[in-house]
Amino acid sequence: MTNPKPPQDCADMGELRAAIDALDVALVRMLRARADYIDRAVELKQVNGWPARIPARVEEVVVNACRTAEAEGLDPALVEGIWRDMVDWSISREAREIPET
């Protein structure tokens, strides 16, 4: 993805929407890549006999995301909600192959 224009450089809604659309494509591609890592986690967890849900790791992932959000000037509460949904989805994906404890 080429970097879209900074918001302040968008002269009209068309340019602004194009930049947002480009970011959305990048976000979806990153989510796809994250799902690939989750699929690999399934394989490694099976080898190690680990459950799909590891509560301490869930909290570590969420806390890390919230810290990053805060450092980037983004509302950590927003990020926490998104990350908890994403992690729950990921665990559900894993649990199809690994039983939850």
N, C-alpha and C positions, 0 to 999 in steps of 0.2 A: 504494500500500500504506500502510495506517495502521501506525504503529510498534507492533510487538508490545510487550507488557509487558516490562520488564527481567527477566532470569532470576530475580533475587532476589524479585521480586514475584509470581511464579507460585506459587500455593498448592498445586497438585497437578499430576500428570503430564498431565492433560487440558489444562490451561492451557499447560503447557510445550510439549507436542506441537503445540498450535494455533499457538503463537508460532514454533516451528521450521518448521511447514508454511508459514506466511506468509512467512518468510524464504526458504524454498526456492522459492516462487512468484516472489518478487522476483529471486532469483538467476537463475532460468531466463529471466525476461523480460530481464534484463541480458545474458545470454548470447545471446539472440535478437538484441538490439540490436547486440551486438558482431559477430555474424555478418553483419548488414546492412552494417556498416562494412567487413568483409572483402570482401563482394561489391563494394563501391565501390572498394576497393583493387585488385581485379582489373581493373576498367575503367581506373583511372589507371596501373597498372603496364603494361597493354597499350599505352596511349598513349605512355608513356615508354620502352618496350622493356625494362622491368625484369623480372627473374626472379621467380618466386613466393617463393623463399627468398633472403633477404638476411641472411646470418649476423650481421653487426654489429647489425642491427635486432632480430633474435631475441634476442641477448644483452642489448641495451638494454631490451627489454620485460621480460625475466626479472629483470634487476637492479633495474629500477624497482619491480616487484611485490614482490621480496624486501625492498627498503628500506621500502616501505610496510608490509609485514607486520611487520617489526621495529619500526617506529614505532608500530604498533597493538598490539604485544604478542602477535603471532601467530608461530608457528614458521616462520621463513623457509624451512626445508627442505621443509615441507609445501607452502607456496605455490610454491616452485620446481618441485616435481613436478607440481602441478596446472597451473601456467602452461606448463611445457614440453609437457605433453600437449595443452593448449588451443592453443598456438602450432603444434604439429605438425599438429593437426586443421585449423587455419586454413590452413596452407600446403598441405595436401592438398586442401582445398577450392579454393584458388587454382590449384593445379597442374592441375586438370581443364581449365582454360582457358589457363594459362600454363605453358610448359615449365620445369622446374627446371634449374638449371645445376649 
